[in-house]
Structure formats: structure tokens, C-alpha cells
């Protein structure tokens, strides 16, 4: 029997996972900015459809954890950030460097992890 998981995130967007199929929604990004979902934020420093650097931050809890993140776009680019053992109440930060233009409408997402648990998934749509 297949398990169907459904998680609804407030604010930025929603993620529905059903038998491995993922649908992600969120706001458009015509300029540099920061978007957060639960304990994870994604920040871009470029405007339009060019992404040179993307920063991901994951806020930790009051316990030491192994933190990491995954950054990707809907047109096939992806990167994993470093894995770091983080002390309590510390924010983990790392960068990914796409250094390329993406088609308008491309979704940029980042998922943060504490151990093996996902703790947030902000996404944004790149526009001209």
C-alpha cells in the first residue's frame, strides 16, 4: 500500500507530495529578495532571470543537529549545500552558485534539513 503525505505550509507556498509527485507554488521574483518558509529562507542577490548566487539559511532548534540544504530549479539545475553539525540556536547558512540565466517562469526552490527531516521549502518564480 502506498502512503500519501500531505503537508501544507503557510505563507510562501504549499507542497503536496503524493506517490512521489511534488507540486510547489509561491510568489514571483522580478528582483533580488528573501523568501522564507518555516525554518528555511532562500535569498537571491540578482534581478530578473539571472541567478549568480543563492543563499540558503536554516534556523536550528535548541538541540544540536546535522543541517544541510538542497537548492534546485524546475528546469533541471540543482545543488546540495555542505553538511554541517550545528550547535543549538544557531542559523546555518550556505550558498549555491548557478551563475546562469533561466527562462522566465522557472521556479527556484530550497529545502532545508535537520538530520533527515525537512524543515521548510520556500520557492519563488523567476520573472523578467
N, C-alpha and C positions, 0 to 999 in steps of 0.2 A: 504494500500500500504506500502510495506517495504522500509525503507530508506537504501541506501547503502553508507557507508562512506569509503573514501579512503584517507589515509594520507601517504605521502612519506617523510621519514626522511633522511637527508643527513648524510654521514659519516658511522656510525656504522652499520646501518641496515635499514630495511623497515618493516612497519607494514601495512597490508591490512586487514581491517575489512569489512566483507560482511555478513550481516544477522547473526552476532554473531560468525562467523568463523574467527580465527586470525592466520596469518602466519607470523613468525618472523625470520629474518636472521641476521647474524653477524659473527664476526671473531672467530677463535678458541682460547682457553686459555690453554696452557700447563704449565703456570707459573702464579704466582701472578701478578696482574696488575690492571689498572684502565681503564674503558671504559665509554665514555660519549655519550649522545645523547641529543641535545638541552640543556635544563636546568638541566638534571639529569645525575649523574655519579654513577657507581657501581664499587666498589673496592674489590678485593679479596686479601687475605694475605697468601693463601696456594697454593701449586703446585699440578698439576695433577688433579685427580678427587675427592680429599677430600676438603670439604669446612667446615672450623671451624667457621669463621666469615666473614660476608659480610657487607660492609659499603655502605650506600646509602646517597648521598648528592643531595639536590635540591636547586638551586640558586633562590633566591626570586627577585621580581621586586622592583620598587621604591614605592610600596604600601604595607601596612600590609596585610598579608594573613594567612589563615589556611593551613598549609603544612602537608602532610603525604606521605607515600610511601607503595608500595606493592612489595614484593620480592617472586619469585617462580622459580621452575624448571619444565621442561616438563615431569618429571616422577612423579609428584604429591606432592612434598614438597612445602609449601608456608608459608609466614608470613607477617603480617602487622606491620609497624613501628608505633611509637607513633604519635599522632596528636599534633601539636604544632602551637601556634599563633606566627608568626614571624614578626618582625619589618622590615621596608624597607631595601633593600640592604644587607640582611643577608643570609648566607648559612645555611640551615637546614641539620643536619647530624644525622643519627641513624644507629644502627647495627641490623642485624639478625644473628642468630647462628644455622645454620643447623647441625653442628657437626656430619657429616657423609660422607661416600663415595658415589659417584653417578656413574652410568655406563658411560663409555666414550661415547661421543656424546650427553649427556644431555645438554640442553640449560638452562642457568641461566639468568633470566631477572629481571629488577626492573623498576617499573613505578612510577613516581613522580607526585604528585597532588598539585595544588594551588587551594584551595576550592574544587570544584567538577571537575575542568578541568585538564586533563592530560597534562603535560608539557615536557614529554620525556620518552623514553622507550629504554634504552640500553640493549642489550643481548649479551651473549657470549656462545660459545660451549666449554664444558669441554672436554679435551683430556688428554691422559696419558703423 
